[in-house]
């Protein structure tokens, strides 16, 4: 999928960069997790893009266990 968005994309690498934050909501029916990570995009022409970000996931308790019902990354802006 990423190759269709970023022409010439050859690989993506991710590395978690800290602890996972966990919050329980609605008597444990909803769990929110978040953690920082570093991502590198590599392209066929030698270009690369790398930045720090954070992923947030919302988990909902269902009969079979918890499932992710929403997730989104957020770019972490550098202090300048």
C-alpha positions as a LaTeX table, in Angstrom:
\begin{tabular}{lrrr}
\hline
Residue & $x$ (\AA) & $y$ (\AA) & $z$ (\AA) \\
\hline
Unk1 & 0.00 & 0.00 & 0.00 \\
Unk2 & 2.73 & 2.49 & 0.90 \\
Unk3 & 4.38 & 1.98 & $-2.51$ \\
Unk4 & 1.18 & 3.21 & $-4.17$ \\
Unk5 & 1.32 & 6.37 & $-2.03$ \\
Unk6 & 5.08 & 6.98 & $-2.17$ \\
Unk7 & 6.46 & 6.26 & $-5.63$ \\
Unk8 & 9.71 & 4.28 & $-5.48$ \\
Unk9 & 9.38 & 3.29 & $-1.82$ \\
Unk10 & 11.55 & 0.25 & $-1.12$ \\
Unk11 & 11.30 & $-0.16$ & 2.65 \\
Unk12 & 9.99 & 1.23 & 5.91 \\
Unk13 & 11.67 & 0.57 & 9.25 \\
Unk14 & 10.20 & 1.39 & 12.65 \\
Unk15 & 11.79 & 1.35 & 16.09 \\
Unk16 & 9.94 & 1.97 & 19.34 \\
Unk17 & 11.67 & 4.72 & 21.33 \\
Unk18 & 10.11 & 4.61 & 24.76 \\
Unk19 & 7.57 & 3.13 & 27.09 \\
Unk20 & 4.04 & 2.21 & 26.14 \\
Unk21 & 1.46 & 4.39 & 27.92 \\
Unk22 & $-1.73$ & 2.49 & 28.83 \\
Unk23 & $-5.01$ & 4.06 & 30.00 \\
Unk24 & $-8.10$ & 2.07 & 30.95 \\
Unk25 & $-11.48$ & 3.73 & 30.33 \\
Unk26 & $-15.13$ & 2.73 & 30.80 \\
Unk27 & $-14.38$ & 0.12 & 33.48 \\
Unk28 & $-11.82$ & $-1.61$ & 31.23 \\
Unk29 & $-14.11$ & $-1.82$ & 28.19 \\
Unk30 & $-11.85$ & 0.65 & 26.34 \\
Unk31 & $-8.04$ & 0.78 & 26.53 \\
Unk32 & $-5.91$ & 3.54 & 24.98 \\
Unk33 & $-2.23$ & 2.87 & 24.29 \\
Unk34 & 0.42 & 5.21 & 22.90 \\
Unk35 & 4.16 & 5.03 & 22.36 \\
Unk36 & 6.91 & 7.01 & 20.60 \\
Unk37 & 8.77 & 5.54 & 17.65 \\
Unk38 & 11.27 & 6.47 & 14.93 \\
Unk39 & 10.48 & 5.74 & 11.28 \\
Unk40 & 12.73 & 5.56 & 8.19 \\
Unk41 & 11.41 & 5.51 & 4.62 \\
Unk42 & 13.91 & 4.40 & 1.92 \\
Unk43 & 13.43 & 5.03 & $-1.82$ \\
Unk44 & 14.92 & 3.45 & $-4.97$ \\
Unk45 & 16.65 & 6.71 & $-5.93$ \\
Unk46 & 18.60 & 6.82 & $-2.64$ \\
Unk47 & 16.40 & 9.36 & $-0.88$ \\
Unk48 & 15.31 & 8.67 & 2.66 \\
Unk49 & 12.95 & 10.28 & 5.09 \\
Unk50 & 13.23 & 9.80 & 8.81 \\
Unk51 & 11.38 & 11.32 & 11.74 \\
Unk52 & 10.10 & 10.73 & 15.24 \\
Unk53 & 6.40 & 10.11 & 15.78 \\
Unk54 & 3.91 & 8.65 & 18.22 \\
Unk55 & 1.22 & 6.01 & 17.60 \\
Unk56 & $-2.06$ & 6.03 & 19.51 \\
Unk57 & $-4.38$ & 3.00 & 19.49 \\
Unk58 & $-7.88$ & 2.58 & 20.93 \\
Unk59 & $-8.77$ & $-0.98$ & 21.92 \\
Unk60 & $-12.32$ & $-2.19$ & 22.56 \\
Unk61 & $-13.17$ & $-5.28$ & 24.63 \\
Unk62 & $-15.21$ & $-7.76$ & 22.63 \\
Unk63 & $-16.18$ & $-11.41$ & 23.17 \\
Unk64 & $-12.97$ & $-12.69$ & 21.54 \\
Unk65 & $-10.78$ & $-10.20$ & 23.46 \\
Unk66 & $-9.52$ & $-6.69$ & 22.79 \\
Unk67 & $-9.39$ & $-5.41$ & 19.21 \\
Unk68 & $-8.01$ & $-2.15$ & 17.81 \\
Unk69 & $-10.93$ & 0.02 & 16.70 \\
Unk70 & $-8.91$ & 3.17 & 15.95 \\
Unk71 & $-5.28$ & 4.09 & 15.49 \\
Unk72 & $-3.38$ & 7.07 & 14.24 \\
Unk73 & 0.21 & 8.29 & 14.12 \\
Unk74 & 1.19 & 11.80 & 15.17 \\
Unk75 & 4.37 & 13.50 & 14.06 \\
Unk76 & 6.42 & 14.79 & 16.97 \\
Unk77 & 7.65 & 18.29 & 16.22 \\
Unk78 & 11.17 & 19.22 & 17.30 \\
Unk79 & 11.57 & 22.10 & 19.75 \\
Unk80 & 13.16 & 25.01 & 17.89 \\
\hline
\end{tabular}
